[in-house]
Amino acid sequence: MTKICLCLTGETIGRDLEILDKYRSCIDIAELRVDCLLHEERFSIRRFPELAGLPVILTIRRRSDGGNFEMGESSRIALLSRALAFAEVDVRRNFAYVDLEEDLELSSLEEAARAFGTRIIRSFHSSGECRDKLADRIRAMYRVGDEIAKAAIKADDLDDVTELFKVARELDGMEKILLCVGENAVCSRILAKKLGSHICYTSVKGERGLPPAAPGQPDPVELVELYRFRSITKDASIYGILGYPLKATSSPPFFNAVFGREKTDAVYIPFPSQSASKFFTLAGEIGLLGASVTVPHKEAVLPHLAFMSEQVQSVGACNTIVRTGNGWSGYNTDAEGFSGSLLDFTGCGDFKGKRVTIVGSGGAARAVTSEIHRLKGKALILNRSESRAAQLAGIYDFEYGGLGPESLKRIKKFSDIIIQTTSVGMEPNVKDDPLFGYQFTGKEVVMDIIYKPERTALLNRAAGAGCRVLNGADMLLRQARLQYRHFFGRKYPFE
């Protein structure tokens, strides 16, 4: 069983215990990062396991291994010895584990630890260049049979994550801890059970004075409640979302909530990646069954598809991929999600007679443009790169232009509906407005497909002028329901 561990990085023992009590219901064990404590606090670490009331890992991480300890190896060894000394017969009052790096030779301390039930985690922390023969290196780390080998690999991209899952297959059945370090490798944490990892490390987010122990560690509440970590098994069906940087996506809460209601052994997780091809390599390794696709990859995934729906071929963009026996199939649910949302909002049956401005020319803009054309509207497409706007507009004989001042007058001729399809205004750059120079009259219907924040700077400005405004939340929900249908071959269960 994979244990959830909360890494405690406070400056004082009191603060660590306060955080531990707050998150106790979500974790199995804790890691006391002694290297994060103030110097005077380090003399009191021996009593921490008794105060914590659950199993604790003792860790004093050197700066060279990603930690904060700088006082030299002799001082670190003295601290380790102090923490493990005067062991109690009641092992619950001792540290349950001690994390010792593979290059640390402390036989007397190790023997004393084992005598009182403290297990040794033999670890190394390295960057991705050590991927070669990684399985052999991990096997060689074991010195005594009850040790647990730990490999924490810095993930520069998804290739490093893929390699870790390959190593996990080679080491199947061996007690180990495997993880990737990096903001783009959160999937390795959520899928710790699939890796066969003994421990999944977490850090709390948004807590005063408590920095994350390592990049990419999930919040324990997020891990348990959003990703249903305790409910899923190592063989859970895997779905997810591909995009970059994926700072704001509501797809994991949507799909994981559905899986929870259905009691399905499945999980939906984010795969932030700058490379679509590296994502597909990882998808093959972990057996991913389906994924949503968002910016900037809606066009980049097309060469990887064995089948493209008529909508994908027409739009030239894909936001849904599904694994089949013949390869990946691609679909587009953005188009139907967009038109259904906007038609309901306006009360129209189609866009006949409507003159529409579309901002952007990426995958989402392609879906929007195709639906405006299908539903008999006329459009002006504006984009920072005018050549890309011209390329998209040419498919439907629409007008086009750049996003400079010269286009503002033209918007007035296409101002029945204004649709913003780019990432401009998305968190964290919430003050950005792609149409800053345009003066709303109050008669326009304005839609921004961004849903975080709920009101972008553009929508705030439009609403202030009296316009009716719509964000992308309803569109997201509609297209996600359609994705469910493609993932599972059945209608979304509205009940």
C-alpha positions in Angstrom: 0.0 0.0 0.0 1.4 3.4 -1.0 1.5 5.8 2.0 0.8 9.5 1.7 3.6 11.5 3.4 3.3 15.2 4.3 6.7 17.0 4.1 7.0 19.4 7.0 9.2 22.4 6.1 8.4 24.9 8.8 11.1 26.8 10.6 9.9 25.6 14.0 8.7 22.3 15.5 5.6 24.0 16.8 4.7 25.2 13.3 5.3 21.7 11.8 3.0 20.2 14.5 0.3 22.8 13.8 0.4 21.9 10.1 0.4 18.2 10.8 -2.7 18.4 12.9 -4.5 20.4 10.2 -3.8 17.8 7.5 -3.7 14.7 9.7 -6.9 13.1 8.1 -5.3 13.1 4.6 -1.9 11.5 5.4 -0.4 8.3 6.7 3.1 9.5 7.7 5.1 12.8 7.9 8.6 13.8 6.9 10.4 16.1 9.3 12.7 18.2 7.2 15.3 19.1 9.8 17.3 21.1 7.3 14.4 23.6 7.1 14.2 24.2 10.9 15.9 27.2 12.6 19.3 26.3 14.1 18.0 26.4 17.7 15.0 24.2 16.9 17.2 21.4 15.7 18.2 20.4 19.2 14.6 19.3 20.0 13.9 16.9 17.1 14.3 13.8 19.2 10.8 14.1 20.7 9.1 14.9 17.4 7.7 11.3 16.7 6.0 11.2 20.1 4.5 14.7 19.6 3.4 13.8 16.1 1.5 10.7 17.0 2.1 9.0 13.7 5.1 7.5 11.8 7.8 10.1 10.9 10.6 10.1 8.4 13.8 11.8 9.7 15.4 13.8 6.8 18.3 16.3 6.9 18.7 17.1 3.2 22.0 18.6 1.9 21.8 21.6 -0.4 23.6 19.5 -3.1 20.6 17.2 -3.0 18.0 19.9 -3.1 17.8 20.6 0.6 18.8 23.5 2.9 21.5 22.0 5.1 24.9 23.9 4.8 26.8 23.3 8.0 28.9 20.4 6.8 28.7 16.6 7.0 30.1 16.2 10.5 27.3 18.5 11.9 24.7 16.7 9.9 25.8 13.3 11.2 25.8 14.6 14.7 22.2 15.8 14.2 21.2 12.4 12.8 22.8 10.7 15.8 21.0 13.0 18.2 17.7 12.3 16.6 18.1 8.5 16.8 19.7 8.3 20.2 18.0 7.2 23.4 15.6 5.1 21.5 12.4 4.0 23.3 11.2 0.4 23.6 7.9 1.7 22.3 8.8 2.2 18.7 6.0 4.7 18.2 8.2 7.2 20.0 11.1 6.6 17.6 11.5 7.8 14.1 9.9 5.2 11.8 12.3 5.9 8.9 15.6 7.7 8.4 16.5 9.0 4.9 20.2 8.4 4.2 21.8 9.2 0.9 23.5 6.4 -1.0 26.9 7.9 -0.5 26.6 8.2 3.3 28.5 5.5 5.2 27.2 5.3 8.8 27.2 1.6 9.8 27.1 2.2 13.6 24.2 4.6 13.3 22.4 2.3 10.8 22.7 -0.7 13.1 21.4 1.3 16.1 18.4 2.5 14.0 17.5 -1.0 12.9 17.7 -2.3 16.5 14.9 0.0 17.5 12.6 -0.4 14.5 13.8 2.6 12.4 13.8 1.6 8.7 16.4 3.1 6.4 15.5 4.8 3.2 18.5 4.8 0.9 18.1 7.6 -1.5 19.6 9.6 -4.3 18.5 12.8 -5.9 19.7 13.5 -9.4 18.9 15.2 -12.7 17.6 13.4 -15.8 21.1 12.7 -17.2 21.4 9.6 -14.9 18.5 7.8 -16.7 20.9 5.3 -18.2 21.0 2.0 -16.2 18.8 3.6 -13.6 17.3 0.3 -12.6 20.7 -1.2 -12.0 21.7 1.8 -9.9 18.6 1.4 -7.7 19.2 -2.3 -7.2 22.8 -1.6 -6.2 21.7 0.8 -3.5 20.4 -2.1 -1.3 22.8 -3.0 1.4 20.5 -4.8 3.8 17.2 -6.5 2.9 15.0 -4.3 5.0 16.1 -1.0 3.3 13.9 0.9 0.9 15.6 2.4 -2.2 14.5 5.9 -3.2 15.2 7.6 -6.5 14.1 11.2 -7.0 14.8 12.2 -10.6 14.6 15.8 -11.8 12.2 15.8 -14.7 13.2 18.3 -17.4 10.5 17.0 -19.7 8.1 14.0 -20.0 10.9 11.8 -21.3 12.2 11.6 -17.8 8.8 10.6 -16.5 8.5 7.9 -19.2 11.8 6.5 -18.2 10.8 6.3 -14.5 7.7 4.2 -15.4 9.9 1.9 -17.5 12.2 1.5 -14.5 9.2 0.7 -12.3 8.3 -2.2 -14.6 11.9 -3.5 -14.3 11.7 -3.3 -10.5 8.3 -4.7 -10.1 7.9 -6.4 -6.7 10.8 -4.6 -5.1 10.0 -2.2 -2.2 11.0 1.2 -3.5 10.2 4.9 -3.7 10.2 6.4 -7.2 9.3 9.9 -8.1 10.0 12.7 -10.5 10.8 16.2 -9.3 9.4 19.1 -11.3 6.3 21.1 -11.9 5.7 19.1 -15.2 5.9 15.7 -13.5 2.9 15.8 -11.1 1.5 12.7 -12.8 4.4 10.7 -11.3 3.1 11.6 -7.8 -0.6 11.0 -8.6 0.3 7.6 -10.2 2.6 6.6 -7.3 0.7 3.3 -6.9 1.3 2.5 -10.6 5.0 3.1 -10.0 4.8 0.7 -7.1 6.2 3.5 -4.9 6.1 2.8 -1.1 5.5 6.5 -0.4 3.9 9.5 -2.2 5.3 12.8 -0.9 3.1 15.9 -0.6 3.4 19.5 0.5 0.7 21.9 1.6 0.0 24.9 -0.6 -0.8 28.4 0.6 0.3 28.0 4.2 2.3 30.8 5.7 6.0 30.1 6.1 5.8 26.6 4.7 7.6 26.3 1.3 7.1 23.1 -0.8 9.7 20.5 -0.1 10.2 19.9 -3.8 8.7 21.2 -7.1 5.7 19.1 -8.3 4.5 17.8 -4.9 0.7 17.7 -4.8 -1.2 19.1 -1.9 -2.4 16.3 0.4 -6.0 17.4 0.3 -5.9 17.8 -3.5 -4.4 14.3 -3.7 -7.0 12.7 -1.6 -10.1 14.6 -2.5 -9.5 15.8 -6.1 -7.6 12.7 -7.4 -9.2 10.2 -5.1 -5.8 8.7 -4.3 -7.1 6.4 -1.5 -9.9 5.0 -3.8 -8.0 4.2 -7.0 -5.8 1.2 -7.4 -2.5 0.7 -9.2 -4.5 -0.6 -12.2 -6.8 2.4 -12.4 -7.8 3.6 -15.8 -5.9 6.7 -16.7 -7.3 9.8 -18.4 -6.0 13.3 -18.5 -5.5 16.7 -20.1 -2.5 17.7 -22.3 -1.6 21.4 -22.5 1.0 23.9 -21.5 1.3 25.5 -19.0 -2.0 24.2 -17.6 -2.1 26.7 -14.8 -5.9 26.9 -15.0 -8.0 23.9 -15.9 -11.3 22.7 -14.4 -11.2 19.4 -16.3 -9.7 17.3 -13.4 -12.3 18.3 -10.9 -15.1 17.6 -13.5 -14.0 14.1 -14.5 -12.7 13.0 -11.1 -16.0 14.0 -9.6 -17.9 11.9 -12.2 -15.6 8.9 -11.5 -16.2 9.3 -7.8 -20.0 9.3 -8.3 -19.8 6.3 -10.6 -17.4 4.5 -8.2 -15.1 4.0 -11.2 -11.5 2.9 -10.7 -10.2 5.7 -12.9 -8.4 9.0 -12.5 -8.0 12.1 -14.6 -4.8 14.0 -14.3 -2.9 16.9 -15.8 0.0 16.4 -18.3 1.6 19.8 -18.7 4.0 19.4 -21.7 5.6 21.6 -24.3 5.9 18.6 -26.6 2.9 16.6 -27.9 5.2 13.8 -29.2 6.7 13.3 -25.7 3.2 13.2 -24.3 2.2 10.4 -26.7 5.3 8.4 -25.7 4.4 8.6 -22.0 0.8 7.8 -22.8 1.9 4.6 -24.4 4.0 3.7 -21.5 1.4 4.2 -18.8 -1.6 3.0 -20.9 -3.5 6.3 -21.0 -7.0 5.6 -22.4 -8.1 9.1 -23.4 -7.3 12.8 -22.9 -8.5 16.3 -23.4 -6.2 18.5 -25.5 -5.9 22.3 -24.9 -3.6 25.1 -25.9 -1.1 24.9 -27.5 -1.5 21.3 -28.8 -4.9 21.2 -30.6 -3.2 21.2 -34.0 0.1 19.5 -32.9 -1.7 16.3 -32.0 -3.0 15.7 -35.5 0.0 13.9 -36.9 -0.3 11.3 -34.1 -3.9 10.4 -34.9 -4.8 7.2 -36.8 -8.4 8.5 -37.2 -9.8 12.0 -37.3 -13.5 12.7 -37.0 -15.2 14.7 -39.7 -15.3 17.7 -37.3 -11.5 17.5 -36.7 -10.9 17.3 -40.4 -13.2 20.3 -41.1 -11.9 22.4 -38.2 -8.3 21.4 -38.4 -8.0 21.1 -34.6 -8.6 18.3 -32.1 -9.4 18.6 -28.4 -10.2 15.0 -27.5 -8.1 11.8 -28.1 -9.1 8.3 -27.4 -7.0 5.1 -27.6 -8.3 2.4 -29.8 -7.0 -1.0 -31.0 -5.9 0.8 -34.2 -4.2 3.8 -32.6 -5.4 7.2 -31.4 -8.7 8.6 -32.6 -9.3 12.4 -32.5 -12.5 14.4 -32.0 -13.5 18.0 -31.5 -16.1 18.8 -28.9 -15.1 22.5 -28.7 -17.3 23.4 -31.7 -20.5 21.9 -30.4 -19.8 23.1 -26.9 -19.2 26.7 -28.1 -22.3 27.0 -30.3 -24.6 25.3 -27.9 -23.5 27.7 -25.1 -23.7 30.9 -27.2 -27.0 30.0 -28.9 -28.6 29.3 -25.5 -27.2 32.5 -24.1 -28.5 34.7 -27.0 -31.8 32.7 -27.6 -31.0 32.4 -31.3 -31.5 29.4 -33.4 -28.5 30.2 -35.6 -26.2 33.2 -36.4 -27.9 34.2 -39.7 -27.6 37.9 -40.2 -25.1 38.2 -37.3 -21.7 39.9 -37.9 -19.1 38.5 -35.6 -15.6 39.4 -34.6 -13.4 36.5 -33.6 -10.1 37.2 -31.7 -7.5 34.5 -32.3 -6.6 31.9 -34.9 -5.6 28.8 -32.8 -7.4 25.6 -32.2 -10.3 27.1 -30.3 -10.7 29.9 -32.9 -10.9 27.2 -35.6 -13.7 25.5 -33.8 -15.5 28.8 -33.2 -15.1 29.9 -36.8 -16.4 26.7 -38.3 -19.5 27.0 -36.2 -20.1 30.6 -37.1 -19.9 29.6 -40.7 -22.1 26.5 -40.3 -24.7 28.5 -38.6 -24.8 31.2 -41.3 -22.9 34.0 -39.7 -20.3 36.4 -41.1 -17.0 37.0 -39.4 -14.0 39.2 -39.0 -11.0 37.2 -37.7 -8.3 39.2 -35.9 -5.0 37.8 -34.7 -1.6 39.1 -33.6 -0.2 37.3 -36.7 -2.3 38.6 -39.5 -1.1 35.8 -41.9 -2.6 33.2 -39.5 -5.8 35.2 -39.4 -5.8 35.3 -43.2 -5.2 31.5 -43.5 -8.2 30.7 -41.3 -10.5 33.4 -42.8 -9.7 32.1 -46.3 -11.3 28.7 -45.5 -14.7 30.3 -45.0 -14.3 33.5 -47.1 -14.4 35.6 -44.0 -12.6 38.9 -43.5 -9.4 39.2 -41.4 -6.9 41.6 -39.9 -4.3 42.2 -37.2 -4.8 43.3 -33.7 -3.4 46.8 -34.1 -5.3 50.1 -34.0 -6.1 49.8 -37.7 -8.6 47.0 -37.0 -10.6 48.8 -34.4 -12.9 50.6 -36.9 -13.5 47.3 -38.7 -14.7 45.7 -35.4 -17.6 48.1 -35.4 -18.9 46.6 -38.6 -18.7 43.1 -37.0 -19.8 43.9 -33.5 -23.1 42.0 -33.1 -21.1 39.4 -31.3 -17.4 39.5 -30.2 -15.7 36.2 -29.3 -12.3 36.1 -27.6 -10.6 32.7 -28.1 -7.0 33.3 -27.0 -5.3 32.8 -23.6 -4.9 36.6 -23.2 -6.4 37.5 -19.8 -6.0 34.1 -18.3 -4.5 33.6 -14.9 -2.0 34.8 -13.8 -2.0 37.7 -16.4 -5.5 38.8 -15.5 -5.0 42.5 -16.5 -4.3 41.7 -20.1 -7.0 42.8 -22.6 -6.6 41.8 -26.3 -9.0 44.6 -27.5 -7.9 47.3 -25.1 -8.4 50.1 -27.6 -12.0 49.1 -28.7 -14.8 51.2 -27.1 -17.9 49.1 -26.4 -21.2 50.6 -27.1 -23.2 48.4 -24.8 -25.0 46.7 -27.7 -22.5 43.9 -28.3 -22.7 40.4 -27.0 -19.2 39.5 -25.7 -18.0 36.0 -25.1 -14.6 35.1 -23.7 -13.9 31.4 -23.7 -11.6 31.8 -20.6 -13.3 30.7 -17.4 -10.6 31.5 -14.9 -10.9 34.2 -13.9 -14.7 34.3 -14.1 -14.5 37.8 -15.5 -11.5 38.7 -17.7 -10.4 42.3 -18.1 -12.2 42.2 -21.5 -15.5 41.0 -20.0 -15.3 43.5 -17.1 -14.9 46.3 -19.5 -17.7 45.1 -21.8 -20.1 44.6 -18.9 -19.2 48.0 -17.6 -20.4 49.5 -20.9 -23.7 47.6 -20.6 -22.9 44.6 -22.9 -24.2 41.1 -22.2 -21.2 39.0 -21.4 -20.5 35.2 -21.3 -17.4 33.4 -20.1 -16.2 29.9 -21.1 -17.5 27.9 -18.1 -20.7 26.7 -19.8 -18.8 25.9 -23.0 -16.3 23.9 -20.9 -19.0 21.9 -19.2 -20.8 21.1 -22.5 -17.7 20.0 -24.3 -16.6 17.9 -21.3 -19.9 16.0 -21.4 -19.3 15.3 -25.0 -15.7 14.1 -24.2 -17.2 11.7 -21.7 -19.3 10.2 -24.5 -16.1 9.7 -26.6 -14.1 8.3 -23.7 -16.8 5.7 -22.6 -19.0 5.2 -25.6 -22.1 6.3 -23.7 -24.0 9.4 -23.0 -23.1 11.6 -20.1 -25.1 10.7 -17.0 -26.9 14.0 -16.3 -28.4 12.6 -13.1 
